[in-house]
Amino acid sequence: MPARVLFVSHTAELNGAERMLLDLLRSLDRRVFRPLLVVPRSGPLRKEAEALNIPSVVVPMKWWLSAPGTAWRQPPAWLWNIRSVFRLRRLIRRRGIDLVCSNSAAAVGGALAARLAGRPHVWIIHEILSGPRPLLRFFLGNRLFVRVIRRLSRRVVVNSLATGAAFRPAPGVDVVHNGILIPRTKPAPDPALRKKLGLRVPDRVVGVVGRLAPAKGQAEMVEALALVRGRVKGLKVLFVGPAAGGRFLGRLRETAVRRDVEGDVRFAGSFADVFSVLPLMSLLVSASRVESFGRTIVEAQAAGIPVLAVATGGVPEIIRHGVNGFLVESNRPEALAGALVDFFSRKKAEVARVVGNARKSVAREFRAETQARKMEGIFRSVLEESRRGR
């Protein structure tokens, strides 16, 4: 009989961590594992999961962690979440769940419910929790929180060595790079979409994919665009992704107007299938201040789009400069502008070689099927240890 695995997501959106979870659920061997997804509300993740015949349940929960600067809000959220933890415990027992897997450091409720229900727990961590720029902060300190993660989990899975630095090399901590579903054929540009976005064939389109938020570097890209005006002909910046808040989107528009580049900036919004918009790009730029992995980098490489990325977090684990992509030392506008000028001055043959290498490295290292087999091995090991311990 297949093992019943409860997957707990901290959000119902479809950002990088949730897309990774969706691909994992899609790729699991259903003869061995029967998944059940828990989300805090109805949303795109639940809709996509149910389209794949993956059952889901809504258990309202607030984030247990938060972005730096807002950690003081956490204790009230913890109190609010107590009821959710007990609802999860009842769900685990009623559905006969064998294993609980939490996706994201912010999904603490799954770990607590698993402990209360007496079920083994695996925690997938996508966030950098150590160093000068952690992606999330715990009110009582991240060092304590890392110990909590270890204490509540049979195994901890990190998406990069950079993410794993908080845990240090230790038994029970596994690095499993995110995988993607690679298109069977190279995606082709959609002329209708190009026209809708106000782009022309000769344009040099620099794409930035991800949630519109200060840490993602979109503001720095607008400034960089202004700095390279006149040095790269036909340059356009295309932002793809939802706005984290209308205030930041407004600031981006204001900056573009102030720097007199509003005619060269496009805001495309979200796309369910990123491979439909990637072919419009001449270059994808990952300008994040901190990036634990960089899923959009791998997707662009798989689509045959060259990538320029800030060498931060787990990005250097994906890109080798001049081999399968290009790196820049920081996301300062001056650095990004210089890197853009350098890229567009390169010979086409050199860029084609790098693109070819990138597609090979994705096929070799970042397939969703490969990630799923590694995760299945971890689940089997944990379940076997649990049975022996009874």
Sine and cosine of phi, psi and omega as CSV:
sin_phi,cos_phi,sin_psi,cos_psi,sin_omega,cos_omega
0.00,0.00,0.70,-0.71,-0.02,-1.00
-0.88,0.47,0.57,-0.82,0.08,-1.00
-0.96,0.28,0.70,-0.71,-0.01,-1.00
-1.00,-0.01,0.88,-0.47,-0.07,-1.00
-0.90,-0.43,0.82,-0.57,0.05,-1.00
-0.99,-0.10,0.86,-0.51,0.04,-1.00
-0.97,-0.22,0.83,-0.56,-0.04,-1.00
-0.94,-0.33,0.88,-0.48,0.03,-1.00
-0.97,-0.23,0.62,-0.79,0.00,-1.00
-0.99,0.16,-0.17,0.99,-0.02,-1.00
-0.50,-0.86,0.34,-0.94,0.04,-1.00
-0.97,-0.26,0.15,0.99,0.01,-1.00
-0.98,0.18,-0.06,-1.00,0.02,-1.00
-0.80,-0.60,0.91,0.42,0.14,-0.99
-1.00,-0.04,-0.20,-0.98,-0.13,-0.99
-0.84,0.55,-0.74,0.67,-0.04,-1.00
-0.90,0.44,-0.61,0.79,-0.03,-1.00
-0.97,0.26,-0.57,0.82,0.07,-1.00
-0.91,0.41,-0.61,0.79,0.08,-1.00
-0.88,0.47,-0.69,0.72,0.01,-1.00
-0.89,0.46,-0.68,0.74,0.00,-1.00
-0.88,0.47,-0.68,0.73,0.03,-1.00
-0.91,0.41,-0.59,0.81,0.05,-1.00
-0.90,0.43,-0.73,0.68,0.01,-1.00
-0.87,0.49,-0.65,0.76,0.00,-1.00
-0.91,0.42,-0.55,0.84,-0.12,-0.99
-1.00,-0.08,-0.14,0.99,-0.01,-1.00
-0.89,0.47,0.58,-0.82,0.08,-1.00
-0.97,0.24,0.96,-0.27,-0.08,-1.00
-0.94,0.35,-0.24,0.97,0.08,-1.00
-0.96,0.29,-0.34,0.94,-0.08,-1.00
-0.93,-0.37,-0.56,0.83,-0.07,-1.00
-0.76,-0.65,0.72,-0.70,0.04,-1.00
-0.92,-0.38,0.96,-0.28,-0.09,-1.00
-1.00,0.09,0.50,-0.87,0.17,-0.99
-0.70,-0.71,0.79,-0.62,-0.07,-1.00
-0.98,-0.22,0.68,-0.73,0.13,-0.99
-0.91,-0.42,0.77,-0.63,0.05,-1.00
-0.80,-0.60,0.42,-0.91,-0.04,-1.00
-0.97,0.23,-0.25,0.97,0.05,-1.00
-0.25,-0.97,0.18,-0.98,0.11,-0.99
-0.95,0.31,0.57,-0.82,-0.03,-1.00
-0.02,-1.00,-0.16,-0.99,-0.07,-1.00
-0.85,0.53,-0.63,0.78,-0.01,-1.00
-0.88,0.47,-0.72,0.69,0.00,-1.00
-0.90,0.44,-0.67,0.74,0.00,-1.00
-0.87,0.50,-0.73,0.69,0.00,-1.00
-0.92,0.40,-0.63,0.77,-0.01,-1.00
-0.90,0.44,-0.70,0.71,-0.03,-1.00
-0.93,0.36,-0.46,0.89,0.10,-0.99
-0.91,0.41,-0.39,0.92,0.04,-1.00
-1.00,-0.09,0.22,0.98,-0.02,-1.00
0.89,0.45,0.55,0.83,0.09,-1.00
-0.98,-0.22,0.92,-0.38,-0.05,-1.00
-0.91,0.41,0.48,-0.87,-0.02,-1.00
-0.61,-0.79,0.37,-0.93,0.01,-1.00
-0.69,-0.72,0.64,-0.77,0.07,-1.00
-1.00,-0.08,0.85,-0.53,0.14,-0.99
-0.80,-0.61,0.97,-0.24,-0.06,-1.00
-0.84,0.54,0.75,-0.66,0.02,-1.00
-0.52,-0.85,0.55,-0.83,0.16,-0.99
-0.99,-0.13,0.33,-0.94,0.05,-1.00
-0.91,0.41,0.67,-0.75,0.03,-1.00
-1.00,0.09,-0.37,0.93,0.06,-1.00
-0.88,-0.47,0.11,-0.99,0.03,-1.00
-0.46,-0.89,0.14,-0.99,0.01,-1.00
-0.91,0.41,0.44,-0.90,0.05,-1.00
-0.80,0.60,0.67,-0.74,0.00,-1.00
0.99,-0.13,-0.22,0.98,-0.02,-1.00
-0.82,-0.57,0.30,0.95,-0.05,-1.00
-0.89,0.46,-0.40,0.91,-0.02,-1.00
-0.90,0.44,-0.31,0.95,0.00,-1.00
-0.98,0.17,-0.15,0.99,-0.17,-0.99
-0.94,0.33,-0.72,0.70,-0.06,-1.00
-0.80,0.60,-0.69,0.72,0.07,-1.00
-0.88,0.48,-0.59,0.81,0.03,-1.00
-0.91,0.41,-0.60,0.80,0.03,-1.00
-0.88,0.47,-0.70,0.72,0.01,-1.00
-0.89,0.46,-0.67,0.74,0.01,-1.00
-0.89,0.46,-0.56,0.83,-0.08,-1.00
-0.98,0.19,-0.18,0.98,-0.05,-1.00
-0.84,0.55,-0.71,0.70,0.00,-1.00
-0.87,0.50,-0.62,0.78,-0.01,-1.00
-0.90,0.43,-0.61,0.79,0.02,-1.00
-0.87,0.48,-0.69,0.72,-0.01,-1.00
-0.95,0.33,-0.52,0.85,0.12,-0.99
-0.90,0.44,-0.65,0.76,0.04,-1.00
-0.91,0.42,-0.65,0.76,0.02,-1.00
-0.87,0.49,-0.68,0.73,0.03,-1.00
-0.90,0.45,-0.64,0.76,0.02,-1.00
-0.88,0.47,-0.69,0.73,0.00,-1.00
-0.87,0.50,-0.71,0.71,-0.04,-1.00
-0.96,0.30,-0.67,0.75,-0.05,-1.00
-0.92,0.40,-0.62,0.79,-0.03,-1.00
-1.00,0.03,-0.02,1.00,0.02,-1.00
0.90,0.43,0.66,0.75,-0.04,-1.00
-0.92,0.38,0.71,-0.71,0.00,-1.00
-1.00,-0.08,-0.47,0.88,-0.11,-0.99
-0.49,-0.87,0.64,-0.77,0.05,-1.00
-0.92,-0.40,0.70,-0.71,0.01,-1.00
-0.80,-0.61,0.88,-0.47,0.03,-1.00
-0.99,-0.12,0.70,-0.71,-0.05,-1.00
-0.94,-0.35,0.98,-0.21,-0.01,-1.00
0.95,-0.31,0.58,-0.82,0.05,-1.00
-0.89,0.46,-0.41,0.91,-0.03,-1.00
-0.97,0.23,-0.15,0.99,-0.05,-1.00
-1.00,-0.08,0.87,0.49,-0.06,-1.00
-0.94,0.35,-0.49,0.87,-0.06,-1.00
-0.84,0.54,-0.61,0.79,0.01,-1.00
-0.89,0.45,-0.65,0.76,0.00,-1.00
-0.92,0.40,-0.69,0.73,0.00,-1.00
-0.91,0.41,-0.66,0.75,0.00,-1.00
-0.91,0.42,-0.63,0.78,0.03,-1.00
-0.88,0.47,-0.67,0.75,0.01,-1.00
-0.90,0.43,-0.69,0.73,0.00,-1.00
-0.92,0.40,-0.54,0.84,-0.01,-1.00
-1.00,0.06,-0.12,0.99,0.01,-1.00
0.96,0.28,0.55,0.84,0.01,-1.00
-0.92,-0.39,0.54,-0.84,0.04,-1.00
-0.92,0.38,0.49,-0.87,-0.10,-0.99
-0.76,-0.65,0.69,-0.72,0.11,-0.99
-0.88,-0.47,0.73,-0.68,-0.05,-1.00
-0.90,-0.44,0.86,-0.51,0.08,-1.00
-1.00,-0.10,0.87,-0.48,-0.05,-1.00
-0.96,-0.30,0.83,-0.56,0.00,-1.00
-0.96,-0.29,-0.15,0.99,-0.18,-0.98
-0.95,-0.31,0.63,-0.78,0.14,-0.99
-0.97,0.26,0.85,-0.52,-0.10,-1.00
-0.94,-0.35,-0.02,1.00,-0.03,-1.00
-0.81,-0.58,0.10,-1.00,0.03,-1.00
1.00,0.06,-0.05,-1.00,-0.08,-1.00
-0.95,0.30,-0.34,0.94,-0.06,-1.00
-0.76,-0.65,0.92,0.40,0.06,-1.00
-0.92,0.40,0.54,-0.84,-0.01,-1.00
-0.96,0.27,-0.52,0.86,0.03,-1.00
-0.73,-0.68,0.48,-0.88,0.06,-1.00
-0.82,-0.57,0.57,-0.82,0.07,-1.00
-0.98,-0.19,0.69,-0.72,-0.09,-1.00
-0.82,0.57,-0.58,0.81,-0.04,-1.00
-0.99,-0.10,0.15,0.99,0.05,-1.00
0.95,-0.30,0.67,-0.74,-0.06,-1.00
-0.94,0.34,-0.49,0.87,0.03,-1.00
-0.89,0.45,-0.68,0.74,0.06,-1.00
-0.90,0.44,-0.66,0.75,-0.04,-1.00
-0.90,0.43,-0.61,0.80,0.06,-1.00
-0.87,0.49,-0.63,0.78,0.05,-1.00
-0.91,0.40,-0.59,0.80,0.05,-1.00
-0.89,0.46,-0.69,0.72,0.02,-1.00
-0.84,0.54,-0.74,0.67,-0.01,-1.00
-0.89,0.45,-0.66,0.75,-0.07,-1.00
-0.92,0.40,-0.58,0.81,-0.09,-1.00
-1.00,-0.02,0.03,1.00,-0.12,-0.99
-0.78,-0.62,0.65,-0.76,0.15,-0.99
-0.95,0.30,-0.61,0.79,0.05,-1.00
-0.64,-0.77,0.55,-0.83,0.09,-1.00
-0.89,-0.45,0.78,-0.63,0.01,-1.00
-0.93,-0.38,0.83,-0.56,0.03,-1.00
-0.92,-0.38,0.51,-0.86,-0.12,-0.99
-1.00,0.03,-0.02,1.00,0.05,-1.00
-0.26,-0.97,0.26,-0.97,0.10,-1.00
-0.90,0.44,-0.56,0.83,0.01,-1.00
-0.89,0.45,-0.68,0.74,0.06,-1.00
-0.91,0.42,-0.62,0.78,-0.03,-1.00
-0.95,0.31,-0.19,0.98,-0.03,-1.00
-0.87,0.50,-0.51,0.86,0.01,-1.00
-0.90,0.43,-0.45,0.89,-0.08,-1.00
-0.99,-0.14,-0.21,0.98,-0.06,-1.00
0.85,0.52,0.41,-0.91,0.04,-1.00
-0.84,0.54,0.86,-0.50,-0.07,-1.00
-0.41,-0.91,0.50,-0.87,0.08,-1.00
-0.86,0.51,0.62,-0.78,0.03,-1.00
1.00,0.02,0.02,1.00,0.06,-1.00
-0.89,-0.45,0.88,-0.48,-0.08,-1.00
-0.89,-0.46,0.69,-0.73,0.11,-0.99
-1.00,-0.05,0.89,-0.46,0.07,-1.00
-0.78,-0.63,0.97,-0.25,0.01,-1.00
-0.90,0.44,0.59,-0.81,0.04,-1.00
-0.87,0.49,0.57,-0.82,0.08,-1.00
-0.91,-0.42,0.29,-0.96,0.05,-1.00
-0.76,-0.65,0.32,-0.95,0.13,-0.99
-0.99,0.10,0.93,-0.36,-0.10,-0.99
-0.99,0.12,0.78,-0.63,0.04,-1.00
-0.86,0.52,0.61,-0.79,-0.01,-1.00
-0.93,0.38,-0.54,0.84,0.05,-1.00
-0.82,-0.57,0.41,-0.91,0.01,-1.00
-0.91,0.42,0.82,-0.57,-0.02,-1.00
-0.88,0.48,0.58,-0.82,-0.01,-1.00
-0.95,-0.33,0.49,-0.87,0.02,-1.00
-0.89,0.45,0.58,-0.82,0.04,-1.00
-0.98,-0.17,0.94,-0.33,-0.04,-1.00
-0.85,0.53,-0.61,0.79,-0.01,-1.00
-0.91,0.41,-0.65,0.76,0.02,-1.00
-0.93,0.37,-0.64,0.77,0.04,-1.00
-0.86,0.52,-0.70,0.71,0.01,-1.00
-0.91,0.42,-0.67,0.75,-0.01,-1.00
-0.87,0.50,-0.58,0.81,-0.03,-1.00
-1.00,0.05,0.01,1.00,0.04,-1.00
0.95,0.31,0.56,0.83,0.01,-1.00
-0.94,-0.33,0.46,-0.89,0.04,-1.00
-0.90,-0.43,0.35,-0.94,0.00,-1.00
-0.84,0.54,-0.67,0.74,-0.03,-1.00
-0.95,0.30,-0.23,0.97,-0.06,-1.00
-0.87,0.49,0.58,-0.81,0.15,-0.99
-0.99,-0.12,0.98,-0.21,-0.15,-0.99
-0.99,-0.12,0.87,-0.49,0.07,-1.00
-0.98,-0.18,0.89,-0.45,-0.04,-1.00
-0.99,-0.14,0.64,-0.77,0.12,-0.99
-0.81,-0.59,0.92,-0.39,-0.11,-0.99
-0.95,-0.32,0.78,-0.63,0.04,-1.00
0.54,-0.84,0.24,-0.97,0.03,-1.00
-0.82,0.57,0.72,-0.69,0.02,-1.00
-0.96,0.27,0.96,-0.28,-0.06,-1.00
-0.43,-0.90,0.49,-0.87,-0.06,-1.00
-0.79,0.61,-0.63,0.78,-0.06,-1.00
-0.94,0.35,-0.27,0.96,-0.06,-1.00
-1.00,0.10,-0.14,0.99,0.14,-0.99
1.00,0.08,0.24,0.97,-0.01,-1.00
-0.91,0.41,-0.62,0.79,0.01,-1.00
-0.89,0.45,-0.64,0.77,0.03,-1.00
-0.91,0.42,-0.54,0.84,0.03,-1.00
-0.93,0.36,-0.60,0.80,0.06,-1.00
-0.90,0.44,-0.68,0.73,0.04,-1.00
-0.90,0.44,-0.65,0.76,0.02,-1.00
-0.90,0.44,-0.62,0.78,0.04,-1.00
-0.86,0.52,-0.68,0.73,0.02,-1.00
-0.90,0.44,-0.59,0.81,-0.03,-1.00
-0.94,0.35,-0.46,0.89,-0.04,-1.00
-0.99,-0.14,0.10,1.00,0.00,-1.00
-0.82,0.57,0.79,-0.62,0.00,-1.00
1.00,0.04,-0.24,0.97,-0.01,-1.00
-0.99,-0.14,-0.39,0.92,0.07,-1.00
-0.77,-0.64,0.91,-0.41,-0.07,-1.00
-0.96,0.29,0.62,-0.79,0.10,-0.99
0.92,0.39,0.43,0.90,-0.07,-1.00
-0.99,0.17,0.77,-0.64,0.07,-1.00
-0.77,-0.64,0.55,-0.83,0.08,-1.00
-0.92,-0.39,0.82,-0.57,-0.04,-1.00
-0.92,-0.39,0.92,-0.40,0.04,-1.00
-1.00,-0.07,0.83,-0.56,-0.02,-1.00
-0.87,-0.49,0.87,-0.49,0.03,-1.00
0.54,-0.84,0.32,-0.95,-0.01,-1.00
-0.97,0.24,0.41,-0.91,0.06,-1.00
-1.00,0.10,0.79,-0.61,0.05,-1.00
-0.92,0.39,-0.43,0.90,0.04,-1.00
-0.22,-0.98,0.57,-0.82,-0.03,-1.00
-0.89,0.46,-0.46,0.89,-0.01,-1.00
-0.90,0.45,-0.70,0.72,-0.02,-1.00
-0.93,0.36,-0.64,0.76,0.07,-1.00
-0.86,0.51,-0.67,0.74,0.05,-1.00
-0.88,0.47,-0.64,0.77,0.03,-1.00
-0.90,0.44,-0.63,0.78,0.03,-1.00
-0.89,0.45,-0.71,0.71,0.01,-1.00
-0.89,0.46,-0.68,0.74,0.01,-1.00
-0.89,0.46,-0.66,0.75,0.02,-1.00
-0.90,0.44,-0.67,0.75,0.02,-1.00
-0.88,0.47,-0.64,0.77,0.03,-1.00
-0.93,0.37,-0.71,0.70,-0.02,-1.00
-0.88,0.47,-0.59,0.81,-0.02,-1.00
-1.00,-0.02,0.07,1.00,0.09,-1.00
0.88,0.47,0.64,0.77,0.05,-1.00
-0.80,-0.60,0.28,0.96,-0.06,-1.00
-0.87,0.50,-0.46,0.89,0.02,-1.00
-0.96,0.27,-0.21,0.98,-0.03,-1.00
-0.94,-0.34,0.17,0.98,-0.01,-1.00
-0.90,-0.44,0.71,-0.71,0.05,-1.00
-0.81,-0.58,0.69,-0.73,0.10,-1.00
-0.93,-0.37,0.95,-0.31,-0.13,-0.99
-1.00,-0.01,-0.27,0.96,-0.07,-1.00
0.98,0.21,-0.30,-0.95,-0.07,-1.00
-1.00,0.02,0.46,-0.89,0.10,-1.00
-0.75,-0.66,0.79,-0.61,0.04,-1.00
-0.89,0.46,-0.58,0.81,0.01,-1.00
-0.88,-0.47,0.98,-0.22,-0.05,-1.00
-0.90,0.44,-0.40,0.91,-0.01,-1.00
-0.94,0.33,-0.16,0.99,0.07,-1.00
-0.99,0.17,-0.41,0.91,-0.05,-1.00
-0.96,-0.30,-0.41,0.91,-0.01,-1.00
-0.83,0.56,-0.65,0.76,-0.04,-1.00
-0.89,0.46,-0.25,0.97,0.04,-1.00
-0.98,0.22,-0.19,0.98,-0.13,-0.99
-1.00,-0.05,0.63,-0.77,0.16,-0.99
-1.00,0.09,-0.43,0.90,-0.05,-1.00
-0.37,-0.93,0.67,-0.74,0.17,-0.99
-0.98,-0.20,0.73,-0.68,0.05,-1.00
-0.91,-0.42,0.79,-0.62,0.14,-0.99
-0.97,-0.25,0.97,-0.26,-0.13,-0.99
-0.95,-0.31,0.33,0.94,-0.05,-1.00
-0.90,0.44,0.55,-0.83,0.10,-1.00
-0.93,0.37,-0.66,0.75,0.05,-1.00
-0.69,-0.72,0.75,-0.66,-0.01,-1.00
-0.66,-0.75,0.90,-0.43,-0.07,-1.00
-0.94,0.33,-0.51,0.86,0.04,-1.00
-0.65,-0.76,-0.98,0.21,-0.01,-1.00
0.90,-0.44,0.89,0.46,-0.03,-1.00
-0.87,0.50,-0.66,0.75,-0.03,-1.00
-0.89,0.45,-0.47,0.88,0.07,-1.00
-0.89,0.46,-0.75,0.66,-0.03,-1.00
-0.91,0.42,-0.64,0.77,0.02,-1.00
-0.89,0.45,-0.68,0.73,0.02,-1.00
-0.90,0.43,-0.67,0.74,0.03,-1.00
-0.87,0.50,-0.66,0.75,0.01,-1.00
-0.91,0.41,-0.50,0.86,-0.01,-1.00
-1.00,0.10,-0.02,1.00,0.01,-1.00
0.99,0.15,0.42,0.91,0.01,-1.00
-0.97,-0.24,0.80,-0.60,0.04,-1.00
-0.90,0.44,0.47,-0.88,-0.10,-1.00
-0.80,-0.61,0.70,-0.71,0.16,-0.99
-0.87,-0.49,0.82,-0.57,-0.09,-1.00
-0.67,-0.75,0.53,-0.85,0.12,-0.99
-0.94,0.34,0.74,-0.67,-0.06,-1.00
-0.98,0.20,0.98,0.21,-0.04,-1.00
-0.73,-0.68,0.49,-0.87,0.08,-1.00
0.82,0.57,-0.79,-0.61,-0.06,-1.00
-1.00,0.06,0.02,1.00,-0.06,-1.00
-0.86,0.51,-0.70,0.71,0.01,-1.00
-0.90,0.44,-0.20,0.98,0.11,-0.99
-0.98,0.21,-0.26,0.97,0.02,-1.00
-0.98,-0.21,-0.72,0.70,-0.14,-0.99
-0.96,-0.27,0.75,-0.67,0.20,-0.98
-0.94,-0.34,0.89,-0.45,-0.17,-0.99
-0.84,0.55,0.80,-0.60,0.03,-1.00
0.98,0.19,-0.08,1.00,0.00,-1.00
-0.97,-0.26,-0.85,0.53,0.02,-1.00
-0.79,-0.61,0.29,0.96,0.02,-1.00
0.16,-0.99,-0.15,-0.99,-0.04,-1.00
-0.72,-0.69,0.64,-0.77,-0.03,-1.00
-0.90,-0.44,0.50,-0.87,0.11,-0.99
-0.78,-0.63,0.55,-0.83,-0.21,-0.98
-0.95,0.31,-0.44,0.90,0.00,-1.00
-0.44,-0.90,0.11,-0.99,0.03,-1.00
-0.98,-0.20,0.36,0.93,0.15,-0.99
-0.88,0.48,0.64,-0.77,-0.03,-1.00
-0.80,0.60,-0.61,0.79,0.00,-1.00
-0.91,0.42,-0.64,0.77,0.02,-1.00
-0.93,0.38,-0.69,0.73,0.02,-1.00
-0.90,0.44,-0.67,0.74,0.00,-1.00
-0.88,0.47,-0.70,0.71,0.02,-1.00
-0.89,0.46,-0.64,0.77,0.01,-1.00
-0.92,0.39,-0.59,0.81,0.03,-1.00
-0.91,0.41,-0.71,0.70,0.03,-1.00
-0.88,0.48,-0.67,0.74,0.01,-1.00
-0.89,0.46,-0.69,0.72,-0.02,-1.00
-0.89,0.46,-0.74,0.67,-0.09,-1.00
-0.97,0.25,-0.07,1.00,0.12,-0.99
-0.99,-0.11,-0.09,1.00,-0.02,-1.00
-0.96,0.27,0.45,-0.89,0.02,-1.00
-0.96,0.30,0.54,-0.84,-0.04,-1.00
-0.87,0.50,-0.59,0.80,-0.02,-1.00
-0.90,0.43,-0.61,0.79,0.01,-1.00
-0.92,0.39,-0.70,0.71,0.01,-1.00
-0.89,0.45,-0.65,0.76,0.01,-1.00
-0.89,0.46,-0.62,0.78,0.03,-1.00
-0.90,0.44,-0.70,0.72,0.00,-1.00
-0.90,0.44,-0.67,0.74,0.02,-1.00
-0.88,0.47,-0.69,0.73,0.03,-1.00
-0.88,0.47,-0.68,0.73,0.04,-1.00
-0.89,0.45,-0.62,0.78,-0.02,-1.00
-0.90,0.43,-0.70,0.71,0.01,-1.00
-0.89,0.46,-0.60,0.80,0.03,-1.00
-0.92,0.38,-0.66,0.75,-0.04,-1.00
-0.92,0.38,-0.58,0.81,0.05,-1.00
-0.91,0.42,-0.72,0.70,0.00,-1.00
-0.88,0.47,-0.52,0.85,-0.05,-1.00
-0.99,0.12,-0.59,0.81,-0.22,-0.98
-0.89,-0.46,-0.35,0.94,-0.21,-0.98
-0.77,-0.63,0.64,0.77,0.09,-1.00
-0.99,0.12,0.64,-0.77,0.04,-1.00
-0.87,0.49,-0.58,0.81,0.00,-1.00
-0.90,0.44,-0.62,0.78,0.02,-1.00
-0.91,0.42,-0.70,0.72,0.04,-1.00
-0.87,0.48,-0.68,0.73,-0.03,-1.00
-0.88,0.47,-0.67,0.74,0.00,-1.00
-0.90,0.44,-0.62,0.79,0.04,-1.00
-0.91,0.41,-0.68,0.73,0.01,-1.00
-0.91,0.41,-0.63,0.78,0.05,-1.00
-0.87,0.49,-0.63,0.78,0.05,-1.00
-0.89,0.46,-0.64,0.77,0.04,-1.00
-0.92,0.40,-0.70,0.72,0.02,-1.00
-0.87,0.49,-0.71,0.71,0.01,-1.00
-0.86,0.51,-0.72,0.70,-0.02,-1.00
-0.87,0.49,-0.69,0.72,-0.01,-1.00
-0.91,0.41,-0.68,0.74,0.01,-1.00
-0.90,0.43,-0.64,0.76,0.04,-1.00
-0.90,0.43,-0.69,0.72,0.04,-1.00
-0.88,0.48,-0.64,0.77,-0.02,-1.00
-0.90,0.43,-0.67,0.74,0.01,-1.00
-0.91,0.42,-0.64,0.77,0.00,-1.00
-0.92,0.40,-0.49,0.87,-0.06,-1.00
-0.99,0.14,-0.15,0.99,-0.04,-1.00
-0.97,0.25,0.00,0.00,0.00,0.00
